[in-house]
């Protein structure tokens, strides 16, 4: 499992993020406070507080290609 902090500031960011993570067959979870939702669910993502960075948990060890895909959302 690998963890990142990501930022989804706009509606288009959420749509683009979901389209990118849907390509992968492993689970992707987003955690904000005490809420954890499926990172492939647009409705779930909109239920989170998107005004601050969100914790992203990726359930795989091979994240090189995935990391390149979501690079623009990762908070450095």
Secondary structure, 3 states (H helix, E strand, C coil): CEEEEECCCCHHHHHHHHHHHCCCCCCEEEEECCEEEECCCHHHHHCCCCCCCEEEEECCCCCHHHHHHCHHHECC
